[in-house]
Each structure stands twice: as C-alpha cells, then as structure tokens.
Amino acid sequence: MKRRFSIVLAGLAAATSLTAAPAIAGGPTSADIVNDAATPGDVISYGMGPQQQRFSALDKINTGNVKGLVPVFAASLGGEKQRGQESQPLVYDGTIYVTGSYSRLFAFDARTGEKKWEYNARLPDGIMPCCDVVNRGAAIHGDKVIFATLDAHLVALDRHTGKVIWNKKLADYQAGYSATAAPLIVKDMVITGNSGGEFGIIGEVSARNVDTGELIWTRPTIEGHIGTLNGKPSTMTGKLNASWTGDLWKTGGGATWLGGTYDPETNLLYFGTGNPGPWNSHLRPGDNLYTSSTLAIDADTGEIKWHYQTTPHDGWDFDGVNEFIPFDATMTVKGKQVPMKLGAKADRNGYFYVLDRTNGKLMGANKFVMQTTWANGIDLKTGRPNYVPENRPGAPNAAEKGTSVFASPSFLGGKNWMPMAYSKDTGLFYVPSNDWGMDIWNEPIAYKKGAAYLGAGFTIKSIAEDHIGALRAMDPVTGKIVWEYKNKAPLWGGVLATRGNLVFTGTPEGYLKAFDAKTGQELWKFQTGSGVVGSPITWEQDGEQYVAVMSGWGGAVPLWGGEVAKTFKEISQGGSLWVFKLPK
C-alpha cells in the first residue's frame, strides 16, 4: 500500500536561463505580502495573502460573461515528469512562477507563455514521499523565489535568472522527511513545515532569515521535544509523557506538511499537524498531543500560544493538517450578537470547525460530508468528539491483525490538502470535499528508521452511487451547507472565489469549472487535457482580468485509492499551465 519512490534525475541540476530578463531593483516586501489580497495586479503568496482566503476583489470576469472565457496560452512543463501538478501559480512583474512535480520551478512570461528559465533540483536516490512527487508552490520576496524540495531542502533562487542564492537542509530525507508545501513569508522570515508523517518523524515549524536562509527558531509539534530560538534551546513543547506513553513521543509524527497561515492582527501563525505514528492507536494510549491539531504559534518566538485538537488519539489517519483560515464574522454569544475574530478549518475527519482565533475556543463544529461513522458529533463544551467506540479499528493480537471496521470518511479525508476559499461578499466557505469510506484494520508494527510506520491496512470504498467529490458552500455562522455540486471523481484541487460572484475549481476529469458563488450553478467549463489538481488564481494585467491553473493528474488518490482509484485509471497524466481571459 505504501509506495516508495526511488528517483535518479538526469540532466541539469542548476537553472537554465532561456531568456535573459533585465534586473529589476527591489521586489515584494513582507508588507507587500501581507497586503497581497488587496493588490489585484499580482499574486505574490500562496493563498493570495497570508490568511489564504483565496478571494479576489476583481469582477471583470463575472456571472454575466464568464461563459466567454477562452485560453490565452498553455505552457507545458515538458519532459517525462508529468504527474501530480498541485502547484498554485504566482504572478509578479510580468512573470508567472510555478512549481512542478519532482521539485522543479519554472518562470513563464505572463503575456506569451514563453519559458524564461527552469530549475531542476538534484534529488538523491531513495527519497520517500508518501503521496506522490508533488509540490504545492513557491514564495516570492525581494529578488528571490523560494520553494521546498522532496529531499527536505529549502532553496532560494534569483527570480530573474533562476540561479541559486541559498540552499538549506530542513531535515534528513533518509529518515523519511520530505517537504512539499509552499513556504510562508512573514516579517522577513521564511516559515516552513515538514512532511513524512508516515515514517515516524517529528513534525516541526521553523523560521529562517529570508535573505540568508539561516535558522531563527524551531517549534516541534510533539510534546517532550525542545524548540530553539536564535541558535539556543528555547522551551519544551507541552509536557513530557503527559499524553504519550514511554518513548513513543520520539517517533510521534505530527507532520506540518501543508504549511500554515498568518494573521497580522494577532501576530499568530496557524499550522495544522498531521496524524500520530503509528496509525495503530492501541500502541499509543492518550491524546497524543499535539497531533491532529491546530497550533497557534507566536511568529516572533515560535512559542505555542494555544492549540485545538480535532481528533484526540487519532486511529483513522485523520490528519489535522488542513488550513486554518482567519476571517471576521458576528456570532451569537450568550444571546448577544458579537463581532469576533474567527478562523475556520474543514478537517480530514469530516467536521467543519470555527474557532476564536485569538484563544482557540471552539465556536462551532458541523459535519460537511455525508457521514462520519467514527463520531456522532462534537461536544461544544469540551471540544472533543463524541466517539463511536465500536468503530475504532481493533487491536492486533500477536501476528494477527485486529478487527476490521468500516469508517467514514476514509483516511484520505472529508477534505484533504486541497485548499478551500472564503468569499468576503457571500460570507461562505467553498470546500472541496469527498464522500467515501474505508475498511480499516490494525496490524503489528515496530519503528525502523526510514521505513513506513503504519500498523494498519485499509481498503477505500465509495459510499454514494452518483459521486465521490462534492464542492460545498458552507455558512460558518450557521454551520449549514448552502449548496453543493457533486462530481463523479474525487475532488483534489484548490478553490478560488471572486467578487464577480464566481467560484473556480478543477476536476480530475480535466475540467476547470466556474460556479455561481450564491447558487452553485455551473456557468463555464474548459477541458485542459489532464486532471486538474492545482489551485486556480486570478489577477489583472494590462487592464484585463486573467485566470490561471495548473493541469496534471496525480497526488495521493491514484497511489492510495485502491478500488476507487481504479475507477479513474484512464485519466491522463500531464503538466501544463493554462491561462484564460475574456476576448477583446
């Protein structure tokens, strides 16, 4: 079930400059990045702003004219490395930057699609990405474009030429570490997480100087581990053995593989943490902090200010890594309408959570999928799930596997990595979700460095005849689903909302689609030739509004989806950047 990749990359490891670009002084600052959502002429951060609401104020493309949207160009990533293009493009100063599978980064002319340069990381043999050779995007600051690589490095390139400025090792890939998330730029720091939760690694958030790559602070996500600040030990995460037994905290998981968001109003970074290791929960009694959680981290020091654990003692691989998006709304508190600073998260476990982002207090938790067999709700007073004990997979006996149970959602989640969007106009979140379940059982397991650390087996199954994927509009105040669009194949790409009353997302069948943000009516679609698992963006250029998305099927579904994946085995792989606008 676990697939390893052993990759030997041939060719150039350094960037190849194909067209010379004149050096331009300066570039985006940290202040510019904080203000990204308010500057429609560029997209300089993952999520279109550090809060990652993925909302654009542009409305030149709207419900009245979107049916006329046509391609401007398609730029191929080329070669044989055409799989799992989960990147979100960035746009700045007439250039589009995209990352590709196998740790590549490309710069294209935003008007013509002509390739300016390409960088290929020299990946070692034996890297172990659990869930395909994907990369979700880069970051821009000053004269640099920065991205993470599958061998757990962070690389800063000259954004004009693609030449390496600095290259820093994040962790040991031979121990199972990797990196796939787009970095976050905050206060002249590059904030990154790590990947590798299926290999008994330790999750971590780290901050580095954006100009030099030198480490400023680290924050492990598993209790008992010591953070650092300015080259010295700082504080312990949690309390040793408070929720872990024996030495299990040393291989506890909690990877921060999706990256984080940032709220300048609170100066807090919000990072989700992955599943505990191993999957077999009977081997690790306790809540297993701080796995399957949201952590609020002080951006200056790396100290945890609050946490909220969505799935204590996780036994189904319900990572809590999904993005936590800050937003403001009025909530009813003790019978009064109170304006609040909130954050929302659509969790792998099938529940949509709303928290007070200043202190982590739970304000609401509602199901956003068809069924959640592992729990029958969330206790709003304690914040804990109401578990269904008989739906936890049983403990193995000696060499025999434990009792198998049916659980829904599957471990691939009610929502996996694919980012949702929040519209400031409608007040709704648009959640790319999946309705599926799994037979899951526990197996004996022991930790071995660099080896898969699961202790479980599974078979993913459909639970509905007409769909797996569903794009759902969620009201965060009421917890109600306002509308939904059902898709036959699983949804695995990000979402974009605009002031034109539009919502864009892609499908594995190859379509980029546009929907009415208020009603969910499908208004436009375009066939890209491969499954769309990237995140769309929009920006204004030369007085016109553009939309862009990466096309290229891959990711965890075809690798881990079993019988469900076989249903969609005919989807073509690919690797292309598509750009659209209205005709003049």
SVG drawing of the C-alpha trace seen along z (x, -y; Angstrom):
<svg xmlns="http://www.w3.org/2000/svg" viewBox="-30 -49 54 63">
<polyline fill="none" stroke="black" stroke-width="0.4" points="0.0,0.0 2.8,-2.3 4.7,-3.3 8.2,-4.5 9.9,-6.4 13.5,-5.8 14.4,-8.6 17.5,-9.4 17.2,-12.6 19.4,-13.2 20.2,-16.5 20.9,-19.8 20.5,-20.4 21.1,-24.1 18.8,-26.5 19.0,-27.1 18.4,-30.6 16.5,-30.5 15.7,-34.2 17.6,-36.9 15.4,-39.2 16.7,-42.6 17.4,-43.0 14.7,-45.0 15.6,-46.6 13.7,-45.6 10.7,-43.3 7.9,-42.3 8.5,-43.1 6.9,-41.4 4.5,-44.3 3.5,-43.8 2.8,-40.1 0.6,-40.9 -1.3,-43.2 -1.4,-40.7 -5.2,-40.2 -5.7,-44.0 -3.4,-44.2 -5.1,-42.6 -2.2,-43.3 -0.1,-40.4 -0.3,-37.2 2.8,-37.0 1.8,-34.5 0.3,-31.1 -3.4,-31.6 -3.4,-35.1 -2.5,-36.6 -1.0,-35.1 -4.5,-34.5 -5.1,-32.3 -8.7,-33.3 -8.2,-32.8 -10.6,-35.7 -10.1,-38.3 -11.8,-41.7 -11.7,-41.5 -15.1,-41.4 -14.3,-42.0 -15.0,-38.3 -18.4,-37.6 -21.5,-35.5 -22.8,-37.5 -19.8,-37.0 -17.7,-34.0 -19.2,-31.8 -17.0,-33.7 -13.7,-32.8 -11.1,-31.5 -7.5,-30.3 -4.6,-32.8 -1.9,-30.1 -0.9,-26.7 2.7,-26.3 4.0,-22.7 6.4,-21.7 7.8,-19.2 9.8,-16.0 8.6,-12.8 7.9,-14.3 4.3,-14.8 2.4,-13.8 0.7,-15.4 0.8,-19.1 -0.6,-20.5 1.0,-23.9 -0.6,-27.3 1.0,-29.9 2.5,-33.2 2.4,-36.3 4.8,-39.3 6.2,-41.9 5.0,-40.1 6.2,-36.6 4.3,-33.6 6.2,-31.2 5.0,-27.7 6.5,-24.6 6.3,-21.2 6.4,-17.6 9.9,-16.2 10.9,-19.6 11.1,-21.8 10.4,-25.6 9.5,-27.4 9.3,-31.1 7.0,-31.9 6.2,-35.2 2.8,-36.1 1.7,-37.5 3.0,-35.0 3.7,-31.8 7.3,-31.7 9.6,-29.9 12.2,-32.3 14.0,-29.7 13.7,-26.4 15.3,-25.0 15.5,-21.2 16.6,-20.1 19.1,-17.3 17.2,-14.8 19.0,-11.9 18.2,-8.3 15.9,-6.8 13.7,-9.8 10.4,-8.7 7.5,-11.0 4.4,-9.2 1.9,-10.8 3.4,-11.4 6.2,-13.6 4.2,-16.8 5.0,-20.4 2.3,-23.0 4.0,-26.2 6.6,-28.8 7.1,-32.2 8.4,-35.5 10.3,-38.1 12.6,-40.8 14.8,-39.3 14.1,-35.7 11.6,-33.0 11.8,-30.2 10.4,-26.6 10.9,-23.3 12.1,-20.1 11.3,-16.4 14.7,-15.7 13.7,-18.2 15.6,-21.2 14.6,-24.9 16.0,-26.6 16.1,-30.4 16.6,-31.3 17.1,-34.6 13.7,-35.3 15.2,-36.9 17.6,-34.1 16.8,-31.0 20.3,-30.9 20.7,-29.5 21.1,-32.2 21.0,-29.8 20.1,-26.1 19.4,-24.9 18.7,-21.4 15.5,-21.2 15.8,-17.6 17.2,-14.1 15.4,-12.6 16.8,-9.1 14.8,-9.2 11.6,-9.7 11.5,-13.5 10.4,-15.4 8.9,-18.8 6.0,-19.7 4.3,-22.8 4.6,-26.4 6.7,-28.5 5.1,-31.4 6.9,-34.7 6.3,-36.7 8.4,-39.6 11.3,-38.8 11.2,-35.2 10.6,-32.0 8.2,-29.9 8.0,-26.2 6.7,-22.9 7.8,-19.4 6.5,-16.2 6.9,-12.5 4.3,-11.6 4.0,-8.0 7.7,-7.4 7.8,-8.1 9.3,-11.5 8.7,-14.6 6.6,-17.4 8.1,-20.9 7.6,-24.5 10.7,-26.6 11.6,-30.2 14.6,-31.3 16.0,-34.6 14.7,-35.2 17.9,-36.8 20.4,-34.1 18.3,-31.0 19.8,-31.0 17.7,-29.4 15.9,-31.8 13.6,-29.4 12.1,-26.0 9.0,-24.5 8.5,-20.7 4.9,-19.6 5.2,-16.6 5.3,-17.1 8.7,-16.4 10.8,-17.9 12.7,-21.2 12.4,-24.2 15.2,-26.6 15.5,-30.4 18.5,-32.2 20.6,-29.1 19.9,-28.2 17.4,-25.8 14.1,-27.6 11.2,-25.7 9.7,-22.2 6.6,-21.5 4.0,-20.5 5.0,-18.3 7.0,-15.1 4.8,-12.0 1.6,-14.0 -0.3,-12.3 2.3,-9.8 3.4,-6.5 7.1,-5.7 9.3,-6.7 6.6,-6.8 6.9,-10.6 10.2,-10.1 8.5,-8.8 5.2,-10.6 4.5,-12.1 2.5,-15.3 4.0,-16.5 3.2,-20.0 3.1,-19.0 0.6,-21.6 2.3,-24.7 0.4,-27.4 -1.5,-30.7 -0.7,-34.0 -2.9,-36.7 -1.2,-40.0 -3.9,-41.2 -2.8,-38.6 0.7,-38.0 -0.1,-34.3 0.9,-31.6 -1.7,-28.8 -0.3,-25.4 -2.2,-22.1 -0.4,-19.0 -0.7,-15.5 -1.5,-12.1 0.3,-10.4 2.6,-7.5 1.9,-4.7 -1.7,-4.6 -2.4,-1.7 -3.9,-3.7 -3.8,-0.8 0.0,-1.1 -0.1,-4.7 -2.7,-5.4 -3.6,-9.0 -4.5,-12.1 -1.0,-12.1 -0.5,-15.9 0.0,-17.8 -1.0,-15.6 -4.2,-16.1 -4.4,-19.7 -4.3,-23.3 -1.4,-25.2 -1.3,-29.0 2.3,-30.0 3.9,-33.3 5.6,-34.5 8.5,-36.2 9.4,-33.4 8.0,-30.1 6.1,-29.7 2.7,-27.9 0.0,-30.3 -2.9,-27.9 -3.9,-24.6 -7.1,-22.8 -7.0,-19.1 -9.7,-17.9 -9.1,-14.2 -7.5,-13.2 -6.0,-9.7 -6.5,-9.5 -7.0,-5.9 -8.1,-6.6 -5.3,-8.8 -7.4,-12.0 -4.6,-14.5 -5.4,-17.9 -3.1,-19.5 -5.7,-21.3 -5.5,-25.1 -7.0,-27.3 -8.3,-30.5 -8.8,-33.7 -12.0,-35.6 -14.3,-38.0 -18.0,-37.5 -20.7,-38.2 -21.6,-35.2 -24.3,-34.8 -22.6,-34.6 -24.9,-34.3 -27.8,-35.6 -25.9,-38.6 -24.5,-39.4 -20.8,-39.8 -18.3,-40.7 -15.5,-38.2 -12.0,-37.3 -12.5,-33.8 -10.8,-31.0 -12.3,-28.1 -11.0,-24.6 -12.6,-21.8 -10.9,-18.8 -10.0,-15.4 -12.3,-13.9 -15.4,-15.4 -16.2,-18.3 -16.1,-22.0 -14.7,-23.9 -15.0,-27.5 -12.7,-28.8 -12.0,-32.1 -8.6,-32.7 -7.3,-34.8 -7.6,-31.9 -8.6,-28.7 -12.1,-28.5 -14.5,-26.3 -17.4,-28.3 -19.0,-25.7 -18.4,-22.2 -20.6,-20.8 -20.5,-17.9 -19.7,-18.8 -19.7,-15.3 -22.4,-12.6 -21.4,-10.6 -18.9,-10.4 -19.1,-6.9 -16.2,-7.3 -18.0,-10.0 -21.6,-11.2 -20.8,-14.9 -18.5,-17.3 -19.2,-18.3 -19.2,-22.1 -18.5,-22.4 -15.4,-20.1 -14.4,-20.5 -13.9,-16.7 -15.5,-14.3 -18.4,-12.0 -16.6,-8.8 -18.4,-5.7 -16.1,-3.1 -17.1,-0.1 -16.0,-2.0 -12.3,-2.2 -10.3,0.5 -9.4,3.3 -6.1,4.1 -4.0,6.8 -3.1,9.9 0.4,11.2 0.9,11.6 -2.8,11.4 -4.5,8.3 -7.1,6.6 -10.9,6.4 -11.7,4.6 -14.3,1.8 -15.9,-0.4 -15.0,-4.1 -16.1,-7.2 -14.6,-9.5 -11.7,-7.4 -8.2,-8.3 -7.9,-10.4 -10.4,-12.7 -13.6,-14.6 -11.2,-17.2 -7.5,-16.5 -4.8,-19.0 -6.8,-20.9 -7.4,-24.4 -10.9,-26.0 -11.8,-29.6 -13.7,-32.2 -15.8,-35.0 -16.0,-38.3 -19.1,-39.0 -21.2,-35.9 -19.6,-35.1 -19.4,-31.5 -16.5,-29.0 -16.3,-26.9 -15.0,-23.5 -13.7,-20.8 -14.8,-17.6 -15.1,-13.9 -17.6,-11.3 -16.0,-7.9 -15.2,-5.4 -12.8,-2.6 -12.4,0.8 -9.5,0.4 -7.7,2.7 -4.7,2.6 -1.5,4.7 1.6,5.3 4.3,2.7 7.7,1.6 9.6,-1.5 12.5,-1.3 14.3,-4.5 13.2,-5.4 10.5,-2.7 6.8,-3.1 5.3,-3.3 1.7,-2.5 0.5,0.6 -2.7,0.6 -4.3,1.8 -7.2,0.4 -9.5,0.5 -11.2,-2.6 -14.8,-2.4 -17.4,-4.6 -20.5,-5.4 -22.6,-7.1 -23.7,-5.9 -23.6,-9.3 -20.4,-11.0 -17.3,-11.0 -16.3,-14.6 -18.5,-17.5 -17.9,-21.2 -19.9,-22.6 -20.7,-26.1 -20.6,-26.3 -22.0,-29.1 -19.5,-29.3 -22.0,-31.1 -24.9,-28.6 -22.9,-25.6 -25.3,-24.8 -24.4,-23.7 -25.9,-26.3 -25.3,-24.5 -23.3,-21.6 -22.0,-20.5 -21.4,-16.7 -18.6,-15.3 -18.1,-11.6 -14.4,-11.6 -12.8,-12.7 -12.1,-16.5 -8.4,-17.1 -7.7,-20.7 -8.0,-24.1 -10.7,-26.7 -10.8,-30.4 -13.6,-32.9 -14.0,-36.3 -16.1,-39.5 -17.6,-38.6 -19.7,-36.2 -17.7,-33.3 -16.1,-30.2 -13.5,-28.3 -12.2,-24.8 -10.9,-21.9 -11.8,-18.2 -9.8,-15.0 -11.8,-14.6 -9.7,-17.5 -12.1,-20.5 -11.6,-23.9 -15.1,-25.0 -16.8,-28.2 -19.8,-28.3 -22.2,-31.0 -21.0,-31.7 -24.5,-32.2 -26.4,-29.3 -23.8,-26.7 -25.0,-26.8 -22.2,-25.6 -21.6,-28.5 -18.5,-27.5 -16.0,-24.7 -12.9,-24.1 -11.2,-20.8 -7.4,-21.0 -6.4,-17.6 -5.4,-16.2 -6.8,-16.1 -6.8,-19.5 -5.4,-19.1 -3.8,-22.6 -5.2,-25.8 -6.5,-28.5 -5.6,-32.2 -6.8,-35.4 -5.1,-38.8 -5.3,-42.0 -2.8,-42.6 -2.9,-45.4 -6.4,-46.3 -7.8,-42.8 -8.6,-40.0 -6.8,-36.7 -7.3,-33.2 -4.6,-30.6 -4.4,-27.0 -2.1,-24.0 -3.2,-20.8 -1.7,-17.4 -3.3,-14.4 -1.6,-12.7 -1.3,-13.0 -2.5,-10.6 -5.7,-9.3 -4.1,-7.2 -1.4,-5.9 -3.6,-5.1 -7.1,-4.9 -7.3,-1.2 -10.5,-0.2 -11.7,-3.8 -8.5,-4.8 -9.0,-2.1 -12.3,-3.7 -10.4,-6.7 -7.3,-4.9 -7.9,-6.3 -7.3,-9.9 -4.2,-11.1 -1.2,-12.5 0.1,-15.9 1.9,-19.0 0.7,-22.3 0.0,-25.9 -3.3,-27.2 -4.1,-30.9 -7.5,-32.4 -9.2,-35.7 -12.2,-37.2 -11.7,-38.0 -11.4,-41.7"/>
</svg>
